[in-house]
Amino acid sequence: MHKKLIIAGGGTGGHIFPAIAIANALQRKDPSIQILFVGAKGKMEMEKVPQAGYAIEGLDIAGFNRSSLIKNIALPFKLVKSFFQVRKIFKAFRPDAVIGVGGYSTFPVLKYAQSKRIPTFIHESNSFAGKANILLGKNATKVFTATDGMEKFFPADRILITGNPVRQSIATMNISRETALQYFSLSPDKITVLVVGGSLGARSVNEAVAAHVDELLKAGLQLIWQTGKTLSKEAMEIAVAHKEIWANEFITEMQYAYAAADIIMARAGAMTVAEICVAQKPVIFVPYPFATEDHQTVNALQLVNKGAAWLVKDEAAKDTAIGKVIELAKDEATRKYMSGVLATLSVTDADERVANEILKTI
Ligand SMILES: CC(=O)N[C@H]1[C@@H](OP(=O)(O)OP(=O)(O)OC[C@H]2O[C@@H](n3ccc(=O)[nH]c3=O)[C@H](O)[C@@H]2O)O[C@H](CO)[C@@H](O)[C@@H]1O
């Protein structure tokens, strides 16, 4: 019998891309396996998962809106509706196991699976677990984590430290700097700065670039700028005006961006951090300050404390971040040192380890 697995979650790239990496590893190990994703309607996974070649069902579920209470009126109805949707999906697909990667759809799908005694697995990419995962962890078969110290949130005997599953295209990337720069129509003779605001973009990072772009170019640097949807029109206008800048809302082929970069300025989402360790590129983090328990700062500090990265606080980003980039560009010794430390932190087989463990159990 072919094994059937549901992968539930999404909302942001930080949940979607490790999920796809796990799916690909499962499929490599057992090509007969059938995988169905379950996400939330209107969210990023509904586009990115089919692009990766997998089927996805979208639930009507939505998150609790903290800024506008009135927008939560429909929430109980959506929750009930999504419960029936989950039941229908399970009746039709009959999964042997379910993997939760975080994001809106994880909770209803894993909760339902646990009520039917179907084995569930959780992947927690951050060093901090949210309430939903903590609840689900009590009845999960295994919880895969990126770091140690997660016994605060999950039963110790279920935890397996695997690291975060970086996509194969990045984990095994073998692209020369020149080829990568050609991809962005940039020069091989200039130091290249990659700016990434996480999967959704980062306003303060964009504002920092927009305010100081002239200094950046005057210092002889060139720029690959992932803008997200905030400020992208202005970014495009700036990019069009300068041949040293490539800008876009989203970079689909991130392996080219990592291969082209000499310096990275980025948010400190868990997957971005894991990928930068794999790419071994010197980095300045501007953590998103409103992430739960300020976990992006925690993520960043793990590297900063080892000398592998610098940190600029979000509130200081507009004034100081580009100055720091220029300082790092002039400091080849520090860049080399950072790359060396990052290499020791690189994990490239987390996807395989998660897949092995799941296949062993089902
Ligand atoms: C604001 C917020 O709460 N962000 C959270 C979210 O971030 P976010 O979704 O930004 O997540 P990460 O930084 O972990 O990962 C981003 C992923 O998107 C990819 N990517 C990004 C930009 C792009 O143009 N192209 C592209 O492919 C990256 O390569 C990476 O695989 O999930 C992370 C993992 O749970 C958390 O640590 C972050 O705190």
The ligand as an SDF file (V2000), in Angstrom:
LIG
                    3D

 39 41  0  0  0  0  0  0  0  0999 V2000
    7.3640   38.3460   11.0180 C   0  0  0  0  0  0  0  0  0  0  0  0
    7.4190   36.9490   11.5060 C   0  0  0  0  0  0  0  0  0  0  0  0
    6.7480   36.5700   12.4580 O   0  0  0  0  0  0  0  0  0  0  0  0
    8.2260   36.1490   10.8300 N   0  0  0  0  0  0  0  0  0  0  0  0
    8.3810   34.7260   11.1340 C   0  0  0  0  0  0  0  0  0  0  0  0
    8.2950   33.9620    9.8430 C   0  0  0  0  0  0  0  0  0  0  0  0
    9.2300   34.6170    9.0150 O   0  0  0  0  0  0  0  0  0  0  0  0
    9.5270   34.3920    7.4840 P   0  0  0  0  0  0  0  0  0  0  0  0
    8.3990   33.8000    6.7660 O   0  0  0  0  0  0  0  0  0  0  0  0
   10.1210   35.6210    6.9640 O   0  0  0  0  0  0  0  0  0  0  0  0
   10.5420   33.2200    7.6640 O   0  0  0  0  0  0  0  0  0  0  0  0
   12.0190   32.8220    7.5700 P   0  0  0  0  0  0  0  0  0  0  0  0
   12.9860   33.9120    7.6270 O   0  0  0  0  0  0  0  0  0  0  0  0
   12.1560   31.7310    8.5900 O   0  0  0  0  0  0  0  0  0  0  0  0
   12.0490   32.1270    6.1370 O   0  0  0  0  0  0  0  0  0  0  0  0
   11.8000   32.8230    4.9560 C   0  0  0  0  0  0  0  0  0  0  0  0
   11.8310   31.8250    3.8420 C   0  0  0  0  0  0  0  0  0  0  0  0
   11.3590   32.4530    2.6710 O   0  0  0  0  0  0  0  0  0  0  0  0
   12.3320   32.3560    1.6740 C   0  0  0  0  0  0  0  0  0  0  0  0
   12.3070   33.5420    0.8210 N   0  0  0  0  0  0  0  0  0  0  0  0
   12.2990   34.7800    1.3970 C   0  0  0  0  0  0  0  0  0  0  0  0
   12.2840   35.8930    0.6010 C   0  0  0  0  0  0  0  0  0  0  0  0
   12.2870   35.7330   -0.8010 C   0  0  0  0  0  0  0  0  0  0  0  0
   12.2600   36.6760   -1.5690 O   0  0  0  0  0  0  0  0  0  0  0  0
   12.3100   34.4870   -1.3080 N   0  0  0  0  0  0  0  0  0  0  0  0
   12.3080   33.3640   -0.5350 C   0  0  0  0  0  0  0  0  0  0  0  0
   12.3200   32.2490   -1.0450 O   0  0  0  0  0  0  0  0  0  0  0  0
   13.6580   32.1990    2.3870 C   0  0  0  0  0  0  0  0  0  0  0  0
   14.6110   31.6110    1.5330 O   0  0  0  0  0  0  0  0  0  0  0  0
   13.2420   31.3280    3.5640 C   0  0  0  0  0  0  0  0  0  0  0  0
   13.1870   29.9720    3.1990 O   0  0  0  0  0  0  0  0  0  0  0  0
    8.5520   32.5750   10.0870 O   0  0  0  0  0  0  0  0  0  0  0  0
    9.7900   32.2560   10.7320 C   0  0  0  0  0  0  0  0  0  0  0  0
    9.8420   30.7490   10.9230 C   0  0  0  0  0  0  0  0  0  0  0  0
    8.7790   30.2890   11.7080 O   0  0  0  0  0  0  0  0  0  0  0  0
    9.9180   33.0050   12.0480 C   0  0  0  0  0  0  0  0  0  0  0  0
   11.1920   32.7500   12.6170 O   0  0  0  0  0  0  0  0  0  0  0  0
    9.7380   34.4700   11.7720 C   0  0  0  0  0  0  0  0  0  0  0  0
    9.8580   35.2050   12.9760 O   0  0  0  0  0  0  0  0  0  0  0  0
  1  2  1  0
  2  3  2  0
  2  4  1  0
  4  5  1  0
  5  6  1  0
  5 38  1  0
  6  7  1  0
  6 32  1  0
  7  8  1  0
  8  9  2  0
  8 10  1  0
  8 11  1  0
 11 12  1  0
 12 13  2  0
 12 14  1  0
 12 15  1  0
 15 16  1  0
 16 17  1  0
 17 18  1  0
 17 30  1  0
 18 19  1  0
 19 20  1  0
 19 28  1  0
 20 21  1  0
 20 26  1  0
 21 22  2  0
 22 23  1  0
 23 24  2  0
 23 25  1  0
 25 26  1  0
 26 27  2  0
 28 29  1  0
 28 30  1  0
 30 31  1  0
 32 33  1  0
 33 34  1  0
 33 36  1  0
 34 35  1  0
 36 37  1  0
 36 38  1  0
 38 39  1  0
M  END
$$$$
